[in-house]
Amino acid sequence: MIWINGLKDVSSQYLIRSVIVRSSLGGKTMQSGSHQAFMEAVNSALGAFRHTQPATMQGFGALAKAATTAGALSQKHKELIALAIGVSQHCSPCIAFHVRALIQLSCAREELEEMLAVTIYTGGGPSVMYAADTLITWDTLSQSLALDD
């Protein structure tokens, strides 16, 4: 667990992170703000941490690369699993970053929706709300990434 300003209480940390991200987006939430701007705000908020804790962040990057490299499971399937965990853990930044990765991996919306159905089955009501957030993110990033090509 990362402590923010000495807070070890997870809900307090979430609140602080939400305020940081929302202030970077002019007070907008994930649903009402630009998903690209949301990801940029998260990266910006972590910038100083990357500088002060380079070994930790490089280690996390290496772990992410190793965990998502294709093996018995394809990279796309691993990203679907990572997104399912992000949805079930109510991690909006995780949703944005993994949706972007899945779009770049040519994941079909139908594959996304089937994964969300399983996530809702195992995660209950809160997963329904984050599934909606995931679909909004998919639609927004699909359009913006297509415009970048």
Disulfide bonds with the S-S distance in Angstrom:
Cys91-Cys94 2.19
